[in-house]
Amino acid sequence: MRGKRSRCSFSRLEVILIVCLALMIALTVVLLVLHFLASNNNDNNNVVEEAKYLVGVGRADCTGPVAQVPLMGYANPEQVGGGLLSRLYSRAFIVADPEGSSRVVFVSIDIGMVSQRVRLEVLQRLRSKYGELYRQDNVILSGTHTHSGPGGYFQHTLFWITSKGLVGPALNSIVNGIVKSIDIAHENMKKGRLFINRGTVENSQINRSPFSYLANPESERNRYSSNTDKEMLLLKMVDEDGHELGLISWFAVHPVSMNNSNHLVNSDNVGYASYLFEQEKNKGMLPGEGSFVAAFASSNLGDVSPNTRGPFCANTGESCDNPQSSCPIGGASMCMAKGPGNDMFESTRIIGQNIYLKAKELYEKASQEVTGPLSSAHQWVNMTSVSVEINTTHTVKTCKPALGHSFAAGTIDGVGAFNFTQGSVEGDPFWDQIRDQLLGEPSNETKACHSPKPILFSTGEMTWPHPWHPDIVDVQIAAIGSLAIVAVPGEFTTMSGRRLREAVKSEFDSHGTQGMNVVIAGLCNVYTHYITTYEEYQVQRYEAASTIYGPHTLSAYIQLYRGLAKAIALNATQELPRGPEPPLFNVTSLTLLPLLSAENAPSGKTFGDVLEEVRPEYREREVAEVTFVGANPRNSAENATEHNFLTVERYSDISSSWHVVLNDASWDTRFYWSKGSRGQSNVTIEWHIPAGTEPGVYRLRYFGHYKKRVLFRLLTIPFEGSSSAFQITAP
């Protein structure tokens, strides 16, 4: 018996080891269970964090004719296109619910503003291609507001005056570019995530109508540290694997670093910011190519200038920062604002780079994810007769469109003509008499409605050959989760934009949709000039004189956009009245542009021959320049959807061939066209060689089309030319 007990018993050490082993096994099991639960929890969290959006981005050329067409923005009939500094692009972004039909399209276009004609033609094209997928309620078209793009794409008569009518090639290039960018975004949609960030941009803007801003209540002004909105809001887009897709940045600044003496088509400071960001992300690609798309869109820029040194008298150099923006000698026409650079090209780069660098910082640090449902609300509204409830006892109305005398004075960014000055609250008998004889006197009703604005053009009462201004206007909000994009049909001033944002956010909050990020997208869908506050309107500087629906325009818009925000918050957008659809006028082309005709090369020369050759050798920061026998660039715009006028090419000893390193979308190249006599013209190509350019052998090439008459037909003939090879040496 004693032997059996010996075989079944354990020593104290063995018992301790067995107990420890059991505890270790139990602990291991517990840890495994906890790890499994944590993994499941993390998986569940990832499901929540992974955005369920489909995201697509696209970019397409919309440059159009770069010669003879007036540039849109300064309303200066002498400022016509004479070449190209940078190409213009339409940048489209689509966000969709993969499990439903909800989607939102935002398009930022390098043009002065979106006209009603462009909007209606784009919607027609989208409807014919996609049915009811893309509609007036979920497609936002926003112009960057460059003042250096071709005009001529409007159907309302006022805009024909300085654009020489409706220019078919300009309109078609814009419409085709917008639709193509949406097509590309549609075809490239993939599961993705969105992130939002915001930050302050310094040293890039001033308020160009500070005396109007000061008319706003002091208590309201004291809530803000600046008389401009310095905040940039940025939306970052990546696919589900974190691969970068694109961004949209909204920031309030006028793209008028390029002034009204410029004749080169370009996208100005915000376009340069897009160029820098896209070049960084699309490594090894030519400008305008690559999958990453960066849009720097407009916001409430109405009274915001990039010309940060402020207004000075061009003839004396003294400041003209006064309520009339007028100089002692020369009046208002001498008062002009200066940018931070030595010339407009340098100023454009400085402001553009400031915007780009802030966007880059915000993009890299963006971590607040955008989640939630997609929704959009839209109405067409007759803005000539909107009743606005100011309080329980007082109702006011908007007016038929009209422009005041100070409209003709222009701004410190682009002065007007004759003896008009800003801040005019009384008419000029001389100009009023001319107006009455040529265009008709404004009605007493319109005069009273617009008071204290002295009316220069009563455009709402002018209908020949078509209405001079739109009556029917789009109001629209698109919500992407916690981001509400308020698409406004014009240029809201700083304080107008603040009031509108605050009202929309308050409406969302009061109906259970808390924490919305509200951003204003400017110059959307139809152009209605400016929108000032009621107080700013009383001062009647340029922006107020250009508030075409009268002193209560802002109040009307706030009421309308509150209604849209409420409908989105309550999921009741289908109950919104559609409103009266705007007309598409039956005119396809009506222009005063000179007709294209047969062209000639000088005796003994042919198109593309070199007239003035490059030097044999250059260093960085110098300008390589060559002049060719040229032809009207309009020939190319009217016969090619996308035409490249120039290339910079580098010779490779390895492959014994030339390789394109830059095209005409580069901000380092400039393409100048000058018209001569007897059907002759010249083209000069400049390459401003940047620091860091790789030494080697280069050449400049030119591509064009000329017109040739054969019997009774004008044929368009392509041609090209090349400079001699030249050396870039090491610094």
Buried (B, 14 or more C-beta within 10 A) or exposed (E): EEEEEEEEEEEEEEEEEEEEEEEEEEEEEEEEEEEEEEEEEEEEEEEEEBBBBBBBBBBBBBBBBBBBBBBBBBBBEEBBBBBBBBBBBBBBBBBBBEEEEBBBBBBBBBBBBBBBBBBBBBBEBBBEEEEEBBBBBBBBBBBBBBBBBBBBBBBBBBBBEBBBBBBBBBBBBBBBBBBBBBBBBBEBBBBBBBBBBBBEBEEBBBBBBBBBBBBBEEEEBEEBEEBBBBBBBBBBBBBBEEEBBBBBBBBBBBBBBBBBEBBBBBBBBBBBBBBBBBBEBBEEEBBBEBBBBBBBBBBBBBBBBBBBEBBBBBEEEEEBBEBBBBBEEBBBBBBBBBBBBEEBBEBBBBBBBBBBBBBBBBBEEBEBBBBBEBBBBBBBBBBBBBEBEEEEEEEBBBBBBBBBBBBBBBBBBBBBEEEBBBBBBEBBEEBBEEBEEEBEBBBEEBBEBBBBBBBBBBBBBBEEEBBBBBBBBBBBBBBBBBBBBBBBBBBBBBBBBBBBBEBBBBBBBEBEBEEBBBBBBBBBBBBBBBBBBBBBBBBBBBBBBBBBBBBBBBBBBBBBBBBBBBBBBEEEBEEBEEBEEBBBBEEEEBBEBEEBEEBBBEEEBEBBBBBEEBEEEBBBEEEBBBBBBBBBBBBBBBBEEBBBBBBBBBBEEEEEEBEEBBBBBBBBBBBBBBBEEEBBBBBBBBBBBEEEBEEBBBBBBBBBBBBBEEEEEBEBBBBEBBBEBBEBEEE
